Amino acid sequence: MPSLRDEATARAALRGLRPVDESDPFGALARAVWSVLIEPGDSEAGALIAARGPLDALRAAVDPDVDELRGARARWMPRLRPGAIDEALDAARRYGARLLVPGDGAWPRGFDDLGAHAPVALWSRGHADASARDVVALVGARASTAYGEGVAADLAAELAGAGATIVSGAAYGIDGAAHRAALGAGGRTVAFLAGGVDRAYPRGHEVMLARIVDSGAVYSEVPCGTAPTKWRFLARNRMIAAMADAVVVVEAGWRSGSLNTAAHAASLGRALGAVPGPITSAASAGCHRVLREFGGTCVTSSRDVLEMLGVTQLSENAVAGGAGASSERGRGGAGSPGGGAAGGAASSRGSAPGPVPDAEAGREVPPADPRRGDRTDDTTRVLDALSTRVARGVDEVARRSGMAVDEAAVLLGFAALEGRVERDDDGGWRAPRSSARGRGR
């Protein structure tokens, strides 16, 4: 691990990742280390950093005499292995990624609303810009219909043409339709990934993500080399909601992971809307839940979304022609279901899934299905750390899942009783081969 005592060494470690005139190289480097040690949304780490600052918090985390951090330390320390931090920094440089930290001009302003669950740092590719106004998150199902994709494309193209920034999660289905349409309209779009920004995920969107890097930005809170998992897809959703001024669920089933994004938007006080569909369509049942249970705005056109943003005047061709909006824009648009911190929607170990457990993970990682016994809890994190091909010891499973060794061992034991994991003669753990399809490992 790079030295956190010598300024020249710290600046060298950040070379190519931070401005050459970095005012606080120790703080920035400490945040990079934290991004390797913890799972997304770890509120215990967030509170510690807020209280002590990133560098002193890191020193406390590794100090065995700080008893109140004993449980958290057991989760964090398995990842503090020789070379891990250097590998993450080197990988970021190879792929042209940048390290963003709170206080940077490009740090998304809405992240402050996440409190202790805010990212400790962001890894970005492309053109990070926090000055954009009227940021709209268009989210929805991976298994979308032609109707849903068509509506997502129309909304994204018209809103991007009117000057809005389109934010989504780069998954198949609604996410991809929104990103592609914004790009086609010559607008700005931003993607949040559940894995490192060096990994085009899903693979089928590699070209699209490259186009986003060219004209917009791709963000992740986990370092380069990190694999996407179901848990991290859910954690990613809180960042989409926090960055947006308005969140629109375009098409979603009853248990779609996009409702998790909607729940975060509601807790953060963001304007929230949904596109209605046929009452007989299971693909729109989640949208109807947003309208009924979250008090969301019924969205039938891009003008509805602009009203959610607080647009009071609009030129005739701003939406239809994409020539740019001539408008007066205000905050506190209609459709906001109420404010409040998002702290209640997350756990101390990582960003919790909220009331809806499924993740829009892309084809390689199938969404959770309660009929298969899928869950999005600590057990999910342990299962995500397993391979169907290579047996892994408890220590390795703990490191990959961001958990204490003892906790991982207990969860593996319970999962074995349920037939969800297998143990070989040497004591290694692996996922059953029947679960190989779709795991992407």
C-alpha positions in Angstrom: 0.0 0.0 0.0 1.4 3.5 -0.8 2.7 5.5 2.1 0.2 7.7 3.8 3.0 9.6 5.7 5.2 10.8 2.9 3.7 13.5 0.7 5.9 12.8 -2.3 4.9 9.1 -2.3 1.2 10.0 -1.9 1.4 12.3 -4.9 3.2 9.7 -6.9 0.5 7.2 -6.1 -2.2 9.6 -7.3 -0.4 10.6 -10.5 -2.8 10.6 -13.5 -5.8 10.1 -11.2 -5.9 13.5 -9.5 -5.0 17.1 -10.4 -1.2 17.7 -10.2 -1.9 20.6 -7.8 -3.9 18.3 -5.4 -4.3 20.2 -2.1 -4.8 17.1 0.1 -3.0 14.1 -1.4 -3.3 12.2 1.9 -7.0 12.6 2.1 -7.6 11.7 -1.5 -5.3 8.6 -1.3 -7.0 7.5 2.0 -10.4 7.7 0.2 -9.0 5.5 -2.6 -7.9 3.0 0.1 -11.4 3.1 1.7 -13.0 2.4 -1.7 -11.0 -0.9 -1.8 -11.7 -1.9 1.8 -15.5 -1.5 2.0 -18.6 -2.5 0.2 -20.8 0.3 -1.2 -22.9 2.3 1.2 -21.1 1.1 4.4 -22.5 3.6 6.9 -20.1 2.7 9.7 -17.2 3.7 7.5 -19.1 6.8 6.3 -19.8 8.0 9.8 -16.2 7.3 10.9 -14.9 9.3 7.9 -17.3 12.2 8.5 -16.2 12.3 12.2 -12.5 11.9 11.8 -11.6 12.7 8.2 -10.5 10.0 5.7 -6.9 9.7 6.9 -7.5 9.6 10.6 -10.5 7.3 10.1 -8.2 4.9 8.2 -5.7 4.9 11.0 -8.4 4.2 13.5 -9.7 1.4 11.3 -6.4 -0.5 11.4 -5.6 0.2 15.0 -6.5 -2.9 17.1 -6.7 -0.8 20.2 -9.9 1.0 18.9 -12.3 -1.4 20.4 -15.5 0.2 19.1 -14.4 -0.7 15.6 -13.7 -4.3 16.3 -16.7 -5.7 14.3 -16.2 -3.4 11.4 -12.5 -4.0 11.4 -13.2 -7.7 10.9 -15.1 -6.9 7.7 -12.6 -4.4 6.4 -9.2 -5.9 7.1 -9.5 -9.0 4.8 -9.2 -6.6 1.9 -6.1 -4.8 3.2 -3.8 -7.2 1.5 -0.3 -6.3 0.1 -0.6 -4.9 -3.4 -4.4 -4.5 -3.5 -4.4 -0.7 -3.3 -1.5 -0.4 -5.8 -3.3 -2.8 -8.2 -6.5 -0.6 -8.1 -4.6 2.6 -8.7 -2.5 1.1 -11.5 -5.7 -0.4 -13.2 -7.4 3.0 -13.0 -4.4 4.7 -14.7 -4.4 2.0 -17.5 -8.0 2.6 -18.3 -7.9 6.4 -18.1 -10.1 6.6 -15.0 -10.1 9.5 -12.6 -10.6 9.6 -8.8 -13.2 12.0 -7.6 -13.7 12.8 -3.9 -16.2 15.0 -2.0 -15.3 18.7 -2.4 -14.2 18.3 -6.0 -16.0 20.6 -8.5 -17.1 17.5 -10.4 -18.5 15.6 -7.3 -22.2 15.1 -7.8 -24.0 17.6 -5.6 -26.9 15.3 -4.7 -24.6 12.8 -3.0 -24.5 14.9 0.1 -28.1 13.9 0.7 -27.0 10.3 1.3 -25.3 11.2 4.5 -23.2 8.3 5.9 -24.3 6.1 3.0 -22.7 8.4 0.4 -19.8 7.0 -1.7 -16.4 7.6 -0.1 -15.0 8.2 -3.5 -15.9 7.9 -7.2 -14.0 6.4 -10.1 -15.0 8.0 -13.4 -14.2 7.8 -17.1 -15.3 10.5 -19.5 -16.3 14.1 -18.7 -17.4 14.4 -15.1 -19.5 17.5 -14.6 -21.5 18.4 -11.5 -22.7 21.7 -13.0 -25.4 20.1 -15.1 -28.9 21.1 -14.2 -32.1 19.2 -14.8 -30.8 15.7 -14.4 -33.3 13.0 -15.1 -33.0 9.3 -14.2 -34.8 7.0 -16.6 -34.9 3.5 -15.2 -36.8 0.3 -15.7 -36.9 -3.4 -16.4 -34.1 -5.4 -18.0 -36.8 -7.6 -19.5 -38.6 -4.7 -21.2 -41.2 -4.7 -24.0 -41.1 -2.9 -27.3 -43.6 -0.4 -25.7 -41.3 0.3 -22.8 -38.2 0.7 -24.9 -40.0 3.0 -27.3 -41.3 5.2 -24.5 -37.8 5.3 -22.9 -36.2 6.3 -26.2 -38.8 9.1 -26.9 -38.4 10.5 -23.4 -34.6 10.4 -23.4 -34.3 11.9 -26.9 -36.7 14.8 -26.2 -35.4 15.5 -22.7 -31.8 15.4 -23.9 -32.7 17.7 -26.8 -34.2 20.1 -24.2 -30.9 20.2 -22.3 -31.5 17.6 -19.6 -28.8 15.1 -18.6 -30.1 11.5 -18.8 -28.9 9.2 -16.0 -29.3 5.4 -15.9 -27.5 2.2 -15.1 -26.4 0.9 -18.5 -28.3 -2.4 -18.1 -30.2 -4.1 -21.0 -33.8 -3.0 -21.6 -35.0 0.4 -20.4 -31.5 1.6 -19.3 -29.9 0.9 -22.6 -32.8 2.4 -24.6 -32.5 5.7 -22.6 -28.7 5.9 -23.0 -28.8 5.2 -26.8 -31.6 7.7 -27.4 -29.8 10.5 -25.5 -26.6 9.8 -27.4 -28.5 9.8 -30.7 -30.0 13.2 -29.8 -26.6 14.6 -29.2 -27.3 15.0 -25.6 -25.4 14.2 -22.4 -25.9 10.9 -20.6 -24.3 9.4 -17.5 -24.1 5.7 -16.5 -23.5 4.3 -13.1 -21.9 0.8 -13.0 -22.0 -1.9 -10.3 -18.5 -3.0 -11.1 -15.3 -1.2 -12.0 -15.3 1.4 -14.7 -12.7 -0.7 -16.5 -15.4 -3.4 -17.1 -17.9 -2.9 -19.8 -21.0 -4.5 -18.3 -23.1 -6.0 -19.7 -20.7 -7.0 -22.5 -23.3 -6.3 -25.1 -23.2 -2.6 -24.2 -19.4 -2.2 -24.6 -19.8 0.1 -27.7 -22.5 2.1 -26.0 -20.5 2.6 -22.9 -17.5 3.8 -25.0 -19.8 6.4 -26.6 -20.9 7.5 -23.2 -17.3 8.0 -22.1 -16.7 10.1 -25.2 -19.5 12.6 -24.6 -20.7 12.0 -21.0 -19.4 10.1 -18.0 -19.3 6.6 -16.5 -19.1 6.3 -12.7 -18.6 3.6 -10.1 -17.8 3.7 -6.4 -15.9 0.5 -6.5 -12.3 0.4 -7.9 -11.2 -0.9 -11.3 -11.1 -4.7 -11.3 -14.2 -5.1 -9.1 -16.8 -7.5 -10.5 -20.5 -6.5 -10.5 -22.7 -8.5 -8.1 -26.5 -8.5 -7.3 -25.8 -6.6 -4.1 -23.7 -3.9 -5.8 -26.4 -3.4 -8.5 -28.8 -2.5 -5.7 -26.3 -0.2 -4.0 -25.7 1.5 -7.3 -29.3 2.5 -7.4 -29.0 5.0 -4.5 -26.4 6.9 -6.5 -28.7 7.2 -9.6 -31.5 8.5 -7.4 -29.2 10.9 -5.5 -27.7 12.5 -8.6 -31.1 13.0 -10.3 -33.4 15.9 -9.9 -36.2 13.7 -11.1 -36.6 9.9 -11.4 -38.9 8.2 -13.8 -39.7 4.5 -13.8 -40.6 3.8 -17.5 -41.5 0.1 -17.3 -41.1 -2.3 -14.4 -42.6 -5.5 -13.1 -44.0 -5.9 -9.6 -40.6 -6.8 -8.1 -38.3 -4.9 -10.4 -35.1 -3.5 -9.1 -36.0 -0.2 -10.5 -38.5 0.2 -7.7 -35.5 0.1 -5.4 -34.3 3.3 -7.2 -37.8 4.7 -6.8 -37.7 4.0 -3.0 -34.4 5.8 -2.7 -35.8 8.7 -4.8 -38.7 9.0 -2.4 -36.6 8.9 0.7 -34.3 11.6 -0.8 -37.2 13.9 -1.7 -36.6 13.7 -5.4 -39.4 14.3 -7.9 -40.7 10.8 -8.8 -42.8 9.6 -11.7 -43.8 6.6 -13.6 -45.1 5.8 -17.1 -48.5 3.9 -17.0 -49.0 0.8 -19.0 -51.9 -1.5 -19.8 -53.5 -2.7 -16.6 -53.2 -6.3 -18.0 -49.5 -5.9 -18.5 -47.3 -7.5 -15.8 -44.4 -5.5 -17.3 -46.0 -2.3 -16.0 -47.2 -3.5 -12.6 -44.2 -1.9 -10.9 -45.0 1.5 -12.5 -48.5 1.3 -11.2 -47.1 0.6 -7.7 -45.1 3.8 -8.0 -48.2 5.8 -8.9 -50.3 4.2 -6.1 -47.9 3.5 -3.2 -45.3 6.2 -3.7 -47.6 9.0 -4.9 -45.6 9.3 -8.2 -46.5 11.7 -11.0 -48.2 10.0 -14.0 -45.7 10.6 -16.9 -47.1 10.4 -20.5 -44.7 12.8 -22.2 -41.5 14.6 -21.8 -43.5 17.7 -20.9 -44.6 15.9 -17.7 -41.0 15.3 -16.8 -40.1 18.9 -17.4 -42.9 20.0 -15.1 -41.5 17.7 -12.5 -38.2 19.6 -12.9 -39.9 22.9 -12.3 -39.8 24.2 -15.8 -42.1 27.2 -16.0 -41.6 28.3 -19.6 -40.8 26.2 -22.6 -40.1 27.1 -26.2 -42.2 25.6 -28.9 -39.5 23.4 -30.4 -37.5 22.6 -27.3 -39.1 19.2 -26.9 -40.2 18.2 -30.3 -37.3 19.6 -32.2 -34.4 19.1 -29.7 -33.2 22.7 -30.4 -32.7 23.4 -26.7 -35.0 24.8 -24.1 -35.7 28.5 -23.5 -37.1 28.3 -20.0 -37.1 29.4 -16.5 -36.2 26.5 -14.3 -36.9 26.2 -10.6 -36.2 23.6 -7.9 -38.8 21.7 -6.0 -40.8 20.5 -9.0 -44.1 18.7 -8.7 -44.2 15.1 -8.0 -41.8 15.0 -5.1 -43.2 12.6 -2.6 -41.5 14.1 0.4 -38.0 14.7 1.7 -35.9 13.1 4.3 -32.5 11.5 4.6 -31.8 8.2 2.9 -30.2 6.8 6.0 -33.2 4.6 6.8 -32.8 2.8 3.5 -29.4 1.4 4.1 -27.5 -0.8 6.6 -24.1 -0.2 8.3 -22.5 -2.9 6.1 -23.6 -1.6 2.8 -26.5 0.0 0.9 -29.5 -2.0 1.6 -31.9 -3.2 -1.1 -34.8 -1.3 0.3 -38.3 -2.6 0.0 -37.8 -4.2 -3.4 -35.2 -7.0 -3.6 -34.6 -7.5 -7.3 -31.7 -5.9 -9.2 -31.6 -4.9 -12.9 -28.3 -6.6 -13.3 -28.1 -7.2 -17.0 -28.3 -10.6 -18.6 -25.2 -12.0 -17.1 -26.6 -11.7 -13.6 -30.2 -12.7 -13.4 -32.6 -10.7 -11.1 -33.5 -12.3 -7.8 -36.5 -14.7 -8.0 -38.2 -15.5 -4.7 -39.4 -18.8 -6.2 -35.7 -19.9 -6.3 -35.1 -18.7 -2.8 -33.1 -15.7 -4.0 -32.5 -13.0 -1.4 -30.7 -9.7 -1.4 -29.1 -9.7 2.0 -25.8 -10.7 3.6 -26.3 -14.2 2.2 -26.5 -12.7 -1.3 -23.1 -11.1 -0.8 -21.6 -14.4 0.2 -23.1 -16.3 -2.7 -21.9 -13.6 -5.1 -18.4 -14.3 -3.9 -18.5 -18.0 -4.9 -17.5 -19.6 -8.2 -19.0 -22.7 -9.8 -15.5 -23.7 -11.1 -13.0 -22.9 -8.3 -13.5 -23.7 -4.6 -12.7 -20.8 -2.3 -11.7 -20.8 1.3 -13.7 -18.9 3.9 -11.0 -16.2 4.1 -11.3 -15.6 0.4 -15.1 -15.5 0.5 -15.0 -13.0 3.3 -12.6 -10.8 1.4 -14.7 -10.8 -1.8 -17.9 -10.2 0.1 -16.6 -7.5 2.4 -17.6 -9.4 5.5 -15.9 -10.7 8.6 -14.5 -14.3 8.4 -16.7 -15.5 11.2 -19.8 -14.0 9.6 -19.0 -15.5 6.2 -18.5 -19.0 7.8 -21.9 -18.9 9.5 -23.7 -17.8 6.4 -22.0 -20.4 4.3 -23.1 -23.0 6.8 -26.7 -22.0 6.6 -26.5 -21.8 2.8 -25.1 -25.3 2.7 -28.1 -26.6 4.8 -30.4 -25.0 2.2 -28.4 -26.7 -0.7 -27.3 -23.3 -2.1 -23.5 -24.0 -1.7 -21.3 -27.0 -1.9 -18.2 -27.8 0.2 -15.4 -30.0 -1.2 -13.2 -32.4 0.7 -10.5 -29.8 1.3 -12.9 -27.4 3.0 -13.4 -25.1 0.0 -16.8 -23.6 -1.0 -18.3 -23.3 -4.4 -21.7 -22.5 -6.0 -23.6 -25.5 -7.3 -23.2 -26.0 -11.0 -26.9 -25.8 -11.5 -26.6 -22.0 -10.7 -23.8 -21.5 -13.3 -26.1 -20.2 -16.0 -26.2 -16.4 -15.8 -23.6 -15.9 -13.1 -21.0 -14.5 -15.5 -18.1 -16.2 -13.7 
